[in-house]
Amino acid sequence: MIVRQPACQSILANLERVIYGKTEALSLVLVALLAEGHLLLEDVPGVGKTTLARTLARSLELEFKRIQFTPDLMPADIVGSSLLRPVDGTFSFSPGPVFTNVLLADEVNRASPRTQSALLEAMSERQVTTDGVTRLLPRPFFVLATQNPIEAQGTYPLPEAQLDRFFLRLRLGYPAAAQELSMLYSQSGQHPLDDLAPVTTGDALRALQAEVRAVRVERSVGEYVVRLTQATREHPDLALGASPRGTLALFHGAQSVAFLVGRDFVRPDDVQRLVEPVLSHRLELRAQARYAGRTPAQVLDEIVARVPVPT
């Protein structure tokens, strides 16, 4: 994807100063950000997942907080709790780290399902409810969660309800040899993140997000989005197809792609570009398909090839 939107070019350039050789993956990060979605980074340790979150927050001059998920983490450690004030015997609310702009949920699958569920309301509705009181989160609000797909000991699989709240799932992967060599010498002194300057602000980002929602989507393209997600619910290899939330994510993601490449309308290939990262983590294969070595990505490729493209 060639990013032509000027403000987004600046953000991407900042990200590439720290994360080497991953232009396509970083472009997808911008797609999620502009569509007001959350991101699940599923990759092996040491490829820059945490660094990416910090770089993004600094580039946008946004508040950044990190939660290290562990088996003993409690929901109150995320959303906050009411504390007793000994002076007057009253309770006051102490906000948790979820009250921020960019939240890194590091190794999110290491916490118990009860603790993982504390993020559901925040991710879906940009608010948290404690002690019967609903409190709005700052805007913009962006969750970047990480998990290691290899390690299984001491982890809890993310439930479908939480996976569905992630706009897209992304893998950075290892850098090529040339980029890894450049990384060595770029960090021989200080880390590139140390002198990284912001290139825009949270208010400017919100303005860009509003522009994305104004990108035109012809009805035939909207029908194409629906046909793709409907096909996942009817495919014989899938026990669970994409939800309506997945349909919305594909629709708004296509608007983001069109905006990034400098168009004010969506084309079918914008939709196709996002089918795998937006929908694959929302699907569940039937047992027979899993045993046969099938993957959600293969099923989606078949669906894209079969569903008629609007002209």
C-alpha positions in Angstrom: 0.0 0.0 0.0 1.4 3.4 -1.0 0.4 6.0 1.5 -0.3 9.4 -0.2 -2.2 11.2 2.5 0.3 13.9 3.7 -0.4 13.7 7.5 -0.3 9.9 7.4 2.9 9.9 5.4 4.5 11.8 8.3 3.2 9.3 10.9 4.4 6.4 8.7 7.8 7.9 8.3 8.2 8.2 12.1 7.2 4.6 12.6 9.7 3.5 10.0 12.5 5.3 11.8 12.1 2.8 14.6 10.5 -0.3 13.0 12.6 -1.4 10.0 11.3 -2.9 6.7 7.7 -3.3 7.7 6.0 -0.7 5.6 2.9 -2.8 4.7 2.3 -3.9 8.3 2.7 -0.3 9.5 0.3 0.9 6.9 -2.3 -1.5 8.4 -1.6 0.0 11.8 -2.7 3.3 10.3 -5.7 1.7 8.8 -6.9 0.5 12.2 -6.0 3.9 13.8 -8.0 5.9 11.3 -11.0 3.5 11.5 -11.0 3.9 15.3 -10.3 0.2 15.7 -8.1 -1.8 18.1 -5.1 -3.9 17.1 -4.0 -7.4 18.1 -0.3 -8.0 17.4 0.3 -11.8 17.4 4.0 -12.5 17.0 7.1 -14.0 18.5 9.0 -12.1 21.2 11.5 -9.4 20.2 10.1 -8.2 16.9 9.2 -4.7 18.1 5.6 -5.0 19.3 6.1 -2.9 22.4 8.3 -0.4 20.6 5.6 0.0 17.9 3.1 1.1 20.5 5.4 3.6 22.1 6.5 5.0 18.8 2.9 5.5 17.7 1.9 7.3 20.9 5.0 9.6 20.7 4.3 10.3 17.0 0.8 11.5 17.9 1.7 13.2 21.1 -0.7 11.0 23.0 -0.6 9.6 26.5 0.7 6.1 26.6 0.2 3.4 29.3 1.2 -0.2 29.5 -0.3 -3.1 31.4 1.8 -6.2 31.7 -0.8 -9.0 31.8 0.0 -11.7 34.3 -2.1 -14.6 35.9 -2.6 -12.6 39.1 -3.8 -9.4 37.4 -7.2 -8.3 38.6 -9.9 -6.3 36.7 -9.5 -3.4 39.1 -5.8 -3.2 38.1 -7.0 -2.3 34.6 -10.1 -0.1 35.1 -9.4 1.3 38.6 -11.2 1.1 41.9 -12.8 3.2 44.7 -10.4 3.9 47.6 -11.4 4.9 51.1 -10.3 8.4 52.2 -9.5 8.1 56.0 -9.8 11.8 56.4 -13.6 12.0 55.9 -14.5 8.3 55.4 -15.7 8.8 51.8 -14.7 6.8 48.7 -12.9 8.3 45.7 -12.3 6.7 42.4 -8.7 6.0 41.4 -8.6 5.6 37.6 -6.7 2.5 36.2 -4.3 2.6 33.3 -7.1 2.1 30.8 -7.8 5.8 31.2 -5.3 6.8 28.5 -5.1 7.4 24.7 -2.8 4.5 23.7 -3.0 1.4 25.9 -0.5 -1.4 25.4 -2.0 -4.7 26.7 1.2 -6.7 26.8 0.8 -10.5 26.6 -2.9 -10.1 27.0 -3.4 -13.9 26.9 -1.5 -14.4 30.2 -4.3 -13.0 32.3 -7.4 -15.0 33.4 -10.6 -14.7 31.3 -12.2 -12.6 34.1 -9.4 -10.0 33.8 -9.4 -10.1 30.0 -13.1 -9.3 30.1 -12.4 -6.0 31.9 -11.3 -4.7 28.5 -14.5 -5.6 26.7 -16.6 -2.5 27.5 -13.6 -0.2 27.1 -12.8 -1.5 23.7 -16.3 -1.6 22.4 -17.9 1.5 24.0 -14.9 3.7 25.0 -16.1 3.7 28.6 -15.8 1.7 31.8 -18.4 1.0 34.5 -17.4 0.5 38.1 -19.6 0.6 41.3 -22.6 1.4 39.1 -20.9 4.6 37.6 -20.0 4.8 33.9 -17.0 6.9 33.1 -16.0 7.9 29.6 -12.4 7.2 28.4 -10.2 9.8 26.7 -10.5 10.2 22.9 -8.8 9.1 20.8 -8.6 5.7 22.6 -6.5 2.9 20.9 -5.8 -0.6 22.4 -2.7 -2.4 21.1 -2.6 -5.9 22.5 0.2 -8.4 22.1 0.3 -12.2 22.4 2.9 -14.9 21.7 1.3 -17.5 19.3 4.0 -20.1 20.2 4.0 -20.2 24.0 1.1 -22.0 25.6 2.2 -22.6 29.2 0.6 -20.1 31.6 -1.7 -18.6 28.9 -5.5 -18.4 28.4 -6.9 -18.4 24.9 -8.7 -15.2 24.1 -12.5 -15.7 24.0 -14.3 -15.1 20.7 -16.1 -12.1 22.2 -12.8 -10.4 22.9 -11.2 -11.4 19.6 -14.2 -9.9 17.8 -13.4 -6.5 19.3 -10.0 -6.3 17.7 -10.3 -4.4 14.4 -7.6 -6.5 12.8 -4.9 -9.0 13.7 -1.3 -8.3 12.5 2.0 -10.1 12.5 5.2 -8.1 12.1 7.5 -11.0 11.4 11.3 -11.0 11.4 13.1 -8.3 9.5 15.1 -9.1 6.4 18.9 -9.3 6.9 19.6 -5.9 5.5 17.0 -4.2 7.8 18.3 -6.1 10.8 21.8 -4.9 10.1 20.6 -1.3 9.8 18.8 -1.8 13.1 22.1 -2.8 14.8 23.9 0.3 13.8 20.9 2.7 14.4 20.9 1.5 18.0 24.7 1.5 18.6 24.4 4.8 20.3 21.0 5.9 21.6 17.7 4.3 20.6 15.9 6.0 17.7 12.8 6.4 19.9 14.7 8.6 22.3 14.8 11.6 20.0 11.6 10.9 18.1 9.5 14.1 17.7 5.7 14.2 17.4 4.4 14.8 13.9 0.7 15.5 14.7 -1.7 15.6 17.7 -4.6 13.7 19.0 -7.0 16.5 17.8 -5.6 16.3 14.3 -6.0 12.5 14.4 -9.7 12.9 15.3 -10.1 15.2 12.4 -8.5 12.7 10.1 -10.9 10.0 11.5 -13.8 12.2 10.7 -12.6 12.6 7.1 -12.2 8.8 6.8 -15.9 8.3 7.7 -16.8 10.7 4.8 -15.1 8.6 2.2 -17.8 7.5 -0.3 -18.8 3.9 -0.6 -21.0 3.0 -3.5 -23.9 0.7 -2.6 -22.6 -2.0 -4.8 -19.3 -2.0 -2.8 -21.2 -2.2 0.4 -23.2 -5.1 -0.9 -19.9 -6.8 -1.8 -18.7 -6.4 1.8 -21.9 -8.0 3.1 -21.7 -10.9 0.6 -18.1 -11.6 1.7 -19.0 -11.8 5.4 -22.2 -13.7 4.7 -20.1 -16.3 2.8 -18.1 -17.0 5.9 -21.3 -17.9 7.8 -22.2 -20.4 5.1 -18.9 -22.0 4.4 -18.9 -25.8 5.2 -15.4 -25.6 6.8 -16.4 -22.9 9.3 -18.2 -23.4 12.6 -18.3 -19.7 13.2 -18.4 -17.0 10.6 -17.7 -13.3 10.8 -20.0 -11.2 13.0 -21.8 -8.0 12.0 -19.0 -6.2 13.9 -16.6 -7.8 11.4 -18.7 -6.5 8.5 -18.5 -3.0 9.9 -14.8 -3.3 10.4 -14.3 -4.4 6.8 -16.5 -1.5 5.6 -14.7 1.2 7.7 -11.3 -0.3 7.0 -11.9 -0.1 3.3 -12.6 3.6 3.8 -9.3 4.0 5.7 -7.4 2.3 2.8 -9.0 4.6 0.2 -8.2 7.6 2.3 -4.6 6.6 2.9 -3.9 6.1 -0.8 -5.5 9.5 -1.6 -8.9 8.6 -2.9 -12.3 9.8 -1.7 -14.1 6.6 -2.8 -13.7 2.9 -2.0 -12.9 0.3 -4.7 -13.5 -3.4 -4.3 -9.7 -4.1 -4.1 -9.6 -1.9 -1.0 -12.0 -4.4 0.6 -10.1 -7.4 -0.7 -6.8 -6.1 0.8 -8.3 -6.2 4.3 -10.3 -9.5 4.2 -7.6 -11.6 5.8 -6.3 -9.2 8.6 -9.8 -8.1 9.5 -11.8 -11.4 9.3 -9.4 -14.3 9.9 -9.3 -14.0 13.8 -13.1 -13.8 13.9 -13.5 -17.3 12.3 -13.6 -20.7 13.9 -12.8 -23.8 11.8 -14.7 -27.0 12.2 -12.7 -29.9 13.8 -12.5 -31.8 10.5 -11.1 -28.8 8.7 -8.5 -28.2 11.5 -7.4 -31.8 11.3 -7.0 -31.5 7.6 -4.6 -28.7 8.0 -6.9 -25.9 6.8 -6.5 -22.3 7.9 -8.9 -19.4 8.1 -6.7 -17.6 5.5 -7.2 -20.4 3.0 -10.9 -20.3 3.5 -11.0 -16.5 3.0 -8.9 -16.8 -0.2 -11.5 -19.2 -1.5 -14.4 -16.9 -0.6 -12.7 -13.9 -2.2 -12.1 -15.9 -5.4 -15.8 -17.1 -5.4 -17.8 -14.0 -4.5 -18.6 -11.9 -7.6 -16.7 -8.5 -7.6 -18.9 -5.4 -8.5 -18.0 -3.6 -11.6 
